[in-house]
């Protein structure tokens, strides 16, 4: 197996690992206000998150950016909580073009924070590589695929509940976002750094 596919698999498995469910929660929080017909918007959101994530992951891996690990481990659930709470105030009518650009910007910014969370892990496996460009690209592409898999499962679940079982879209958002917010609060209490 080539080096590219090894790192691609590591990235995909890293996001799908249930032990690191904080990133899964964030992707679900990004998706909570959308339904299957909005798949393009969700794909752009997830890609914006991956771009931000890739930037700080590269900077941290190259030791250009160094932030305390305990602070980052606390900020990750904070970003999940903010996203989930923001969802509680969004409706289908508020998803205007301007509001969507703001959502993309937040996903990109929060991706910057999440990327720093992976940096120590990636540094440890990249330490023996001559060049990190290809492994870093492969890892991030694998991560993106993993996120798309999560999005696909969530969007299908959304379709089943909203379209087939006639759960109101607003109620679906409230249930999912509230559950994610509660779980992120638990993560914050576990990760407190002071």
C-alpha positions in Angstrom: 0.0 0.0 0.0 1.4 3.4 -0.9 2.2 6.1 1.7 -0.7 8.3 0.4 -3.3 5.6 1.0 -1.9 4.8 4.5 -2.3 8.4 5.6 -5.6 8.7 3.8 -6.9 5.7 5.8 -5.5 7.2 9.1 -7.4 10.5 8.4 -10.6 8.7 7.6 -10.4 6.4 10.6 -9.4 9.2 12.9 -12.7 11.1 12.2 -14.8 8.0 12.3 -13.3 6.7 15.6 -16.0 6.7 18.2 -13.4 7.3 20.9 -12.9 10.8 19.4 -16.5 11.6 19.1 -16.0 15.3 19.7 -15.4 15.8 15.9 -18.4 13.7 15.1 -20.5 15.9 17.4 -19.2 19.0 15.6 -20.1 17.6 12.2 -23.6 16.7 13.5 -24.0 20.2 14.9 -23.1 21.6 11.5 -25.7 19.5 9.9 -28.5 19.7 12.4 -30.4 22.6 10.8 -30.3 21.1 7.3 -32.3 18.4 5.5 -31.3 16.1 2.6 -32.2 18.8 -0.1 -29.6 21.1 1.5 -26.7 18.6 0.9 -24.7 21.1 -1.2 -24.7 23.7 1.6 -23.7 21.0 4.1 -20.9 19.8 1.8 -19.6 23.4 1.6 -19.8 23.8 5.4 -17.9 20.6 6.0 -15.3 21.5 3.4 -14.8 25.0 5.0 -14.2 23.2 8.3 -11.7 20.9 6.6 -9.8 23.9 5.1 -9.5 25.6 8.4 -8.6 22.3 10.0 -5.9 21.7 7.4 -4.3 25.1 7.8 -3.7 24.8 11.6 -2.8 21.2 11.3 0.0 22.0 8.9 1.2 25.0 10.9 1.1 23.0 14.2 2.8 20.0 12.6 5.6 22.2 11.2 6.0 23.8 14.7 5.1 27.2 13.3 2.0 27.4 15.6 2.1 26.1 19.1 -0.9 26.4 21.5 -1.3 24.6 24.8 -2.9 21.2 24.2 -5.1 21.5 27.3 -6.5 24.9 26.1 -7.3 23.4 22.6 -8.9 20.3 24.2 -11.2 22.7 26.1 -11.9 25.0 23.1 -13.0 22.1 20.9 -16.2 21.4 22.9 -16.7 25.1 23.2 -17.0 25.4 19.4 -19.4 22.5 19.4 -21.6 24.2 22.1 -21.6 27.5 20.2 -22.6 25.8 17.0 -25.4 23.8 18.7 -26.7 26.8 20.6 -26.7 28.9 17.4 -28.7 26.2 15.7 -31.5 26.7 18.2 -32.1 30.3 16.9 -31.9 29.4 13.2 -34.9 28.6 11.0 -35.3 27.7 7.4 -36.2 31.4 6.7 -33.0 32.7 8.3 -30.7 30.6 5.9 -30.2 33.5 3.5 -27.1 33.9 1.4 -25.5 36.3 3.9 -26.3 34.0 6.8 -24.9 31.1 4.9 -21.6 33.0 4.3 -21.5 33.6 8.1 -22.0 29.9 8.7 -19.2 29.0 6.3 -16.9 31.6 8.1 -17.7 30.1 11.5 -17.0 26.5 10.2 -13.7 27.7 8.8 -12.7 29.4 12.0 -13.8 26.5 14.2 -11.8 24.2 11.9 -8.7 26.2 12.8 -9.2 25.3 16.4 -10.0 21.6 15.7 -6.9 21.3 13.5 -4.7 22.1 16.5 -6.3 19.3 18.4 -4.9 16.7 15.9 -1.4 18.2 15.6 0.3 16.2 18.4 -1.1 12.9 17.1 0.0 13.7 13.5 3.4 14.9 14.6 4.0 11.6 16.2 3.3 9.6 13.1 4.9 12.1 10.7 8.1 12.4 12.7 10.0 10.0 10.5 8.8 11.4 7.1 11.2 13.5 4.9 8.3 15.6 3.5 5.0 16.1 5.2 3.2 17.6 2.2 1.8 14.3 0.7 1.0 12.7 4.1 -0.7 15.9 5.3 -2.8 16.1 2.1 -3.7 12.4 2.3 -4.6 12.7 6.0 -6.9 15.7 5.3 -8.5 14.1 2.3 -9.2 11.0 4.4 -10.6 13.2 7.1 -12.9 14.9 4.6 -14.2 11.6 3.4 -14.8 10.5 7.0 -16.8 13.7 7.5 -18.8 13.2 4.3 -19.7 9.7 5.6 -20.9 11.2 8.9 -22.9 13.8 6.9 -24.4 11.1 4.6 -25.6 9.0 7.6 -27.0 12.1 9.3 -28.7 13.4 6.2 -30.4 10.0 5.7 -31.5 10.0 9.3 -32.9 13.5 8.8 -34.8 12.4 5.7 -36.3 9.4 7.5 -37.5 11.4 10.5 -38.5 14.7 8.8 -39.9 13.4 5.5 -41.1 9.9 6.3 -42.1 10.1 10.0 -43.2 13.8 9.7 -41.1 15.1 12.5 -41.2 18.9 12.2 -37.9 20.3 10.9 -37.7 22.7 13.8 -38.3 19.9 16.3 -35.6 17.8 14.7 -33.1 20.7 15.0 -34.1 21.3 18.6 -33.6 17.6 19.6 -30.3 17.1 17.8 -28.8 20.5 18.7 -29.9 20.2 22.4 -28.4 16.7 22.6 -25.2 17.9 21.0 -25.1 20.9 23.3 -25.5 18.7 26.4 -22.7 16.3 25.3 -20.4 19.2 24.6 -21.0 20.6 28.1 -19.9 17.3 29.5 -16.8 17.4 27.3 -16.0 20.9 28.5 -16.2 19.9 32.2 -13.9 16.9 31.5 -11.4 19.1 29.6 -11.2 22.1 31.9 -7.7 23.4 31.9 -7.6 25.7 34.9 
